Amino acid sequence: MNRSADTNHFQGIQQQLYRSIRDSIVELEIPPGARLTIEKLKRIYGVSSTPVRGALHKLKEDGLVAPGAAKSFYVKEILENDVRKLFPIRQVLEKLALSESINRIDREIISNLIVRMRRHLSEPEETKNKVPYDIDYKLHREILNNCNNEYLIEMMSKISILLARMRNVIKYYLLEQQKDWIINEMEEHFRIAQGILEGDLEKASTALEDHLKHSMNIICSILSSNHIDYAAKESFARLEDYK
């Protein structure tokens, strides 16, 4: 293997490692506050120190980890104050994306999402127990991907990882008595999609703004009113075996 191939191989390992750790942090499998060391990650992933170090520094750039004691890193906490700072930024950017994408979004895709939303709204109890999160992802992705503004897409991509982790507080820690919010959110998505389908920017934009405010508030409510036990999920629990 020549030097160029060696470099490409190394970069591939580092990128795979970075994505694996990043996804585990975003999905809260590696919980907020968890301590990460190069030695632990080397043993778990069976790689050398260099790609682990590179992956950790990339995660630091993403805002997911911060330097700790003794050359370690720790996963940053999800704080209510950070949620309240980030969601208004998302609101401004996504409303701008909507204004630029509303006439470009494929109406057939939106129509299909609306059909699914109607079905889930007609079966609220089943929807609460088996939440179709992909509807949320697909709707917001259509808004962003069709805005035809690479600078806006890049700006959103920089905060999307943090937003996804905040969003997963709802996914994994919404209390039983809070689950009516799931149906309320589906109704909000329905109004956004209906506005897009009709080409009514004011209707869609107002619905989007309401939806993002309500999402921010439910995340903050969970963070402020509950003591969340961020126990590491099984897929990462073995990390604790390494000191």
Secondary structure, 3 states (H helix, E strand, C coil): CCHHHHHHHHHHHHHHHHHHHHHHHHCCCCCCCCEECHHHHHHHHCCCHHHHHHHHHHHHHHCCEEECHHHCEEECCCCHHHHHHHHHHHHHHHHHHHHHHCCCCCHHHHHHHHHHHHHHHCCHHHHHHCCCHHHHHHHHHHHHHCCCCHHHHHHHHHHHHHHHHHHHHHHHHCCHHHCHHHHHHHHHHHHHHHHHHHCCHHHHHHHHHHHHHHHHHHHHHHHHHCCCCCCCCHHHHHHHHCC
